[in-house]
Amino acid sequence: MQIGFIGLGNMGGPMAANLAAAGHHVSGFDTAAEAPDGVTSTTSAAEAVAGADVVITMLPNGAILRAVADQILPAMRAGAILVDCSTVEVEAARQVAGQAAVAGLGWLDAPVSGGVGGAAAGTLTFMVGGDDAAFETVTPLFDIMGQKAVLCGPAGNGQAAKICNNMILGVTMIATCEAFAMADKLGLARQAMFDVVSTSSGYSWTMNAYCPAPGIGPSSPADTGYRPGFAAELMLKDLGLAQAAAQGADADTPMGAAALELYRRFVEEEDGLGQDFSAMLPRFEGRGRST
Ligand code: NAD
């Protein structure tokens, strides 16, 4: 396929490289990052998408997606499909999907989980919103960039799935960290805590697969000084998107709101910026109830 790829950063760069390595013709554009090996560099977003069957965007946020969409929708060939893999507001995805439809183009929102490691290894999971026909056309590309793609319903539903998942993840990480810190104060060894909880009803992905306590459970960012992994500021971004969606849909999400406030303080007022999101554990460790 002829593919246009806009946004060649930490995630988009390796994703585009994997598509090129699999034999597709990839034209890339980024305002700052260099095109990776195998990807043809272009001087504008419009140039990158001209003649493409599929255009993939991997951008920082919804405002930038909207701005890029205004540049590329008029430049895409009729019948081409725009696939946005960025994490953005459900509302932004649905709005750009509407613009694409008016322009006679297909649309999929396809945010990912799996992080930079998954992007490089081609093992991402795609959560997809859009119609069956577009999903079928793009599936061979998802298969190159990832290990799984789930069609979650119409436009915007991929973003909805992503922020629901990450709201659970943020809340669960905080619960796991505060419980470890409380166990410390109760004199309960962390290994004993892990051995019990990971096989009891408190088990979770954050405890069993990504344990925030160094030296406990499978290898995780806690074992390398909380180098991300999944950075606390990216969790903060996703919790903000979750609250925006909750407000728009009149959903009552008190735990999501509390998680947002804790990660906001951690990133903006404490030392969370640049640390893995599991570094909430050392944050809780030194605290008492009044700090
Ligand atoms: P990044 O900042 O490394 O990459 C974004 C790229 O977009 C940058 O290279 C930037 O120069 C480029 N860009 C910005 N404005 C542009 C424009 N107008 N035209 C063209 N290029 C432009 O970010 P990333 O880590 O690759 O994340 C991309 C998206 O993936 C985000 O929405 C993020 O939330 C999501 N995501 C990231 C991770 C992760 O672990 N990094 C995991 C899952 C999802």
Boltz pocket constraint, residues with backbone or C-beta under 6 A from the ligand:
constraints:
  - pocket:
      binder: B
      contacts: [[A, 6], [A, 7], [A, 8], [A, 9], [A, 10], [A, 11], [A, 12], [A, 29], [A, 30], [A, 31], [A, 32], [A, 33], [A, 45], [A, 58], [A, 59], [A, 60], [A, 61], [A, 64], [A, 67], [A, 68], [A, 85], [A, 86], [A, 87], [A, 88], [A, 112], [A, 113], [A, 114], [A, 115], [A, 116], [A, 229], [A, 230], [A, 231], [A, 234], [A, 237]]
      max_distance: 6.0
